[in-house]
Structure formats: structure tokens, C-alpha cells
Amino acid sequence: MAEDSDDKTEEPTDRRLAKAAEEGNIATSMDTIHGVMLLGVLAVIALMVPGMMRDVTLLLRPFLAMPHAMPVETSGAMLSGLLGEIALILLMPLALFMVLGVVGNLIQHAPTWSPKKITPHFNKINPLTGVKRLFSIRSTLEMVKGILKLIVVGTTIVWVVWPDHAILEVLPAMALLVSLEWLHDIIIILLIGVIVAVTFIGAADLFYQKIRHKKDLRMTKSEVKDEYKNVEGDPQVKQRIKNIRRERARARMMQAVPTASVVVTNPTHYAVALLYKMENMEAPRVVAKGIDSLAMKIREVAKEHDVLVVENPPLARALYAVVELDEEIPPDHYKAVAEVIGYVMRLKGKLPPRIHP
């Protein structure tokens, strides 16, 4: 039975978010991008337009002042050159807008490359799919957002322009340069007001887009478990592998018990098998250790192979706690272990019996 979208109660995992980013599915606010680009428009109008208009005027002056003096046979080439020079003048602001469009994305998220995002999807031009999108809840919300943005921006424009609305009535009677200068100033003030409004709108929209993006990527409990299995591995399989490794390590350890010099016991709960060879070892080494049932098994194997079992509860517990398999005993335990090893060697005749005074 398929899981309903209402079952997607889990927050998206890092892997889910990373995969969405690879596919170009990132929370992006177009209003934020528009706000950044409006800053570019303001910079162009405030700083670049006067100089651009002066350059364009100089280019057009010969055509406007003496159009009758232009040779007809070269007019096409002259017009092409004029358009080329005007294009060069407009190139800088156009490049600025392109850069600001990229900046508007970068301030929202890290740069990503997603070929899948630019791959054509023919289902998007399916009329039925388009109709469904048109009447979806998301489209309705976007329409409401658009209306609210128009109201906010429109109110801002009226609030900025209204104090000078009387000038609009006499604007046609003004000298051209005076009217252009006034329009230039009012447009800058208007842009500043619109940018402030769009900045708040963009911040709110970006916050909304991030929340909606995470909500869209929510997962069901089953999806989270499946992803964990894919990334970390099936817990049951991992436990099985862990058990197999533990059994193999135990088997190797039990094979080492017959080679031990002595087994120190608790006597029932702990067992530690020690190996020591005087000719090539600086200190005894632990070759097997265990507690409870494993300790009993170590004692049984030791007795089967005539390895001496010595009861020393404090030493057995201490060695089990501080010494790992195939490690030499620490210097703190040299004296106690030396007494045990010496006892074993004297029993086997490798050392002369201790002479008591």
C-alpha cells in the first residue's frame, strides 16, 4: 500500500537535501534576485545614465543636426556603426545586470551545477499537466503572493510620488532639460522606495521558500529507514557481520590457549591466558581472555592441553580490564605476573626450586 503524503512527517536527511541540490532543487526566492537587480538599476540610473545619455547625444548629434548632409550611399554603413557604438555603451549596464542576477542566487545558496535542471522535460509542456499546475494550491498561493506584492509596491510608489504629484501637471510645459532632471531625481527616489519594499518582500519570501522546500522534501519513516540502510547498511546484516567477526576472533583466541604458559583465573568468572618465552620475549603477553562462559571454555581447553591454571582473582580481574589481546602486560603488573610465571616454570623444572630460609 502506497504511503500518503500526509505520512511524510520526518525532516529531510542531509543526504536527501544534498541529492535535491544536485538535481537543482534548491530553495530560491526570485523576489530576492529582483531586489538585487533593482539595486543595479538604481546604480545605473544614478551613476551611469547621465554619462550614457551624453555619449549617445554626441553620437546622434550629426544625424539630428545635419541629416541632409549625410551621403545616401554610406548611410547603411554609418547606421550600422552607430548601432554598434550604442551597443557598446549599453554593454556595461547589461553585464552588470547579468552579474547581479548571479549574485542574487549566490547570496541565497552556494553555487551548484545541475545538468538535470537544464535538461528539457517534455512533460512540462503537456497541456493537462499545465492545467493541473494552474489550479493547484501552490499556484493559488503564488497568485495571492503576487497580488500582495503588487499592493505593497504600488502603495510604495504612490507614497513616494504623491508629494510631488502637482509637478506632473506642469511637467509638459517645462524645459526639456529641467523635466529630464526632475524625472531623473524622482526615479531615483522611487527606486529607493521600491528597493526597500522589495527587500522586505524578498527576505520574507526567502524564509517562506526555505520552509516550503524542506516541507516538500519531508520523508516517511520508511524512506528514512531505507536511506539509512543504503548509507549505513542493513542493521541486521551489520550485526550478523559483527557476530561472525566476533566468532572468528574467539576461534583464533581459543586456538592460542594451548600455546599459553599459564591461565590466571578468578576462578569462575575471569580467565586470562598468558604466554611467556624467556629467550625472545621481554614481558608476558595476553593471548586469550574471557568472562563467565568464555572463561570456562578457556579453562577447559587449557586443561585439555596441560596448560597450568592458577587461581589469582585480583590479578585475573586486573589483567582482563587493562590488557587487550596480543598485548604485553604493563609494568605495574610485572611483579605479580612474575610470581605466577616463576611458579609455573619451577613446577615444570625450568627454574630451580625456591629455597626458603
Secondary structure by P-SEA (a helix, b strand, c coil): cccccccccccccaaaaaaaaaaccccccaaaaaaaaaaaaaaaaaccaaaaaaaaaaaacccccccccccccaaaaaaaaaaaaaaaaaaaaaaaaaaaaaaaaaaaccbbbbccccccccccccaaaaaaaaacaaaaaaaaaaaaaaaaaaaaaaaaaccaaaaaaacccccaaaaaaaaaaaaaaaaaaaaaaaaaaaaaaaaaaaaaaaaaacccaaaaaaaaaaacccaaaaaaaaaaaaaaaaaaaaaacccccbbbcccccbbbbbbbbccccccccccccccaaaaaaaaaaaaaaccbbbbbaaaaaaaaccccccccccccaaaaaaaaaaaaaaaaccccccccc
